[in-house]
Amino acid sequence: MLKITNVHKSFRKNKILKGVNLTVNKGDVVVILGPSGSGKTTLLRTIAFLETADKGELEFDEIKTSLSNAHKKTILDVRKKIGFVYQNYNLFANKTALENVMEGLVIARKVPKEEAKTIAEDALNKVGLLERKDFYPSQLSGGQQQRVGIARAIAYKPDVVLFDEPTSALDPELVGEVLSVIKALAKEGTTMIVVTHEMSFAEEAATQVVFMDGGVVVEKGTSREIFYSPKEERTKQFLKRVLRTDDYVI
């Protein structure tokens, strides 16, 4: 479904991605783990063409293109197939929850307003916020704002949803409500790539866990393989530091 090959990205002299390969099949929940600065967010942003890679190839269903010099129309075609959930919500402060979800449908997709309203209400209902559709972001908790962000990403039924550390900006007590929504989407068969530090979510929901460090994929496998029998020493070091439990055989 989605395949990226040999992706490189530098910011000035700082090499962020150093030849990353990733394959995502329909219905997969790919969770990307790794320390800060390992290139996880940059990888997501290059897939969505929010950053231009220095080198690399992308295959997405029938689309095959370079990640470094794709045609503008190709970029638009790829973006139509992707939903993106940001760390910090990226909601319009002067628009209600409903209007935030409708915005992309009306402006980017040219969906008629009444149809867009119905689609947006369905998406808000799916994340449990229909009753707050007329609330502005300032009237919503961080968890509710992020759920609006998820509703916006899934409203037009993208082929894959990219989550960039969707709980990192939340107070600890609000993390669960957002993860519950993402888990429900996963159970429905939504294809997604999730960058996160939430280890329990990774173990429970992931069909594939990818561990990155230093701009490369160090190791990947099922959640059980990565959490209970990792092969690479760097993966073991990372898990020992973040898990703090004896339940894992590492």
Buried (B, 14 or more C-beta within 10 A) or exposed (E): BBBBBBBBBBEEEEBBBBBBBBBBEEEBBBBBBBBEBBBBBBBBBBBBBBBBBBBBBBBBEEEEBBBBEBEEEBBEBBBEBBBBBBBEBEBEEEBBBBBBBBBBBBEEEEBEEEEBBEBBBBBBEBBBBBEBBEBBBEEBBBBBBBBBBBBBBBBBEBBBBBBBBBBBBBEEEBBBBBBBBBBEBBEEEBBBBBBBBBBEBBBBBBBBBBBBBBBBBBBBBBBEBBBBEBEEEBBBBBBEEEBEEEEBEB
